[in-house]
Amino acid sequence: MSFVEKGETIKIDNLEFFINDCRPKMGIVDMQTIVEVEMGFTRELFNKKQVLADKRIAERLQQREGSSSSTTQIAASLLATNP
């Protein structure tokens, strides 16, 4: 069993697959999951899609970090103004 999200990769039997699309957009892959393989999907295209996926993940992490740091700053400001 593995958690997957559109735009990420997954290894099945030591083969790496790019998640081009999935329904729902994220979830658990298990033995009953239906997997469709796109033929003609080259390693070069896979690498390009992987770079884009990595960028998306980095952007999401930065957004989460940015929102949590602003919450921390707001909380710190409230503490400083209420002795």
Phi and psi in degrees as a GROMACS rama.xvg file:
@    title "Ramachandran Plot"
@    xaxis  label "Phi"
@    yaxis  label "Psi"
@TYPE xy
-144.095  145.7  SER-2
-84.8966  132.546  PHE-3
-130.97  157.576  VAL-4
-143.013  145.664  GLU-5
-52.5617  134.28  LYS-6
93.8261  -3.28926  GLY-7
-104.715  -177.313  GLU-8
-119.774  159.813  THR-9
-142.733  145.401  ILE-10
-103.072  129.985  LYS-11
-129.768  120.969  ILE-12
50.2272  46.7352  ASP-13
63.5198  15.3232  ASN-14
-109.689  134.706  LEU-15
-93.4923  131.744  GLU-16
-121.275  137.506  PHE-17
-89.6981  131.196  PHE-18
-83.8274  93.4696  ILE-19
-74.691  -34.9417  ASN-20
-159.719  149.735  ASP-21
-155.607  153.354  CYS-22
-129.924  118.023  ARG-23
-66.7756  177.6  PRO-24
-67.1439  -13.5188  LYS-25
-154.472  154.917  MET-26
166.924  -169.422  GLY-27
-99.7313  131.356  ILE-28
-97.8062  128.198  VAL-29
-135.067  -167.999  ASP-30
-64.6198  -17.5161  MET-31
-99.5565  1.43097  GLN-32
-72.2998  136.24  THR-33
-89.0199  124.058  ILE-34
-115.487  126.851  VAL-35
-106.549  131.16  GLU-36
-104.784  129.601  VAL-37
-88.8484  120.017  GLU-38
-78.0675  150.999  MET-39
80.452  12.1899  GLY-40
-85.5969  102.627  PHE-41
-80.0107  161.534  THR-42
-61.2234  -37.5184  ARG-43
-61.8355  -45.9942  GLU-44
-64.5103  -40.3166  LEU-45
-57.8612  -47.0702  PHE-46
-62.5125  -40.8559  ASN-47
-62.9425  -44.6622  LYS-48
-66.2074  -35.222  LYS-49
-65.8464  -40.2384  GLN-50
-61.283  -44.6095  VAL-51
-63.3736  -41.4396  LEU-52
-63.1513  -42.6893  ALA-53
-61.6825  -39.7191  ASP-54
-63.5188  -42.3699  LYS-55
-61.978  -42.6105  ARG-56
-63.2062  -44.1838  ILE-57
-62.0049  -41.3311  ALA-58
-63.8935  -42.442  GLU-59
-62.4361  -42.3833  ARG-60
-63.8545  -40.6811  LEU-61
-64.8301  -39.4822  GLN-62
-64.3342  -44.3789  GLN-63
-63.174  -43.2134  ARG-64
-65.5796  -40.6807  GLU-65
-63.6587  -42.3457  GLY-66
-70.6549  -35.0875  SER-67
-73.4761  -33.1066  SER-68
-71.9116  -33.8903  SER-69
-69.523  -33.7852  SER-70
-64.4233  -42.0422  THR-71
-63.5194  -41.3516  THR-72
-65.5853  -40.7048  GLN-73
-63.9167  -45.2974  ILE-74
-62.405  -41.1133  ALA-75
-64.3136  -40.0839  ALA-76
-64.8935  -40.7599  SER-77
-64.2524  -41.3484  LEU-78
-64.8632  -38.7247  LEU-79
-69.4406  -32.2233  ALA-80
-87.175  -15.4495  THR-81
-115.736  86.7263  ASN-82
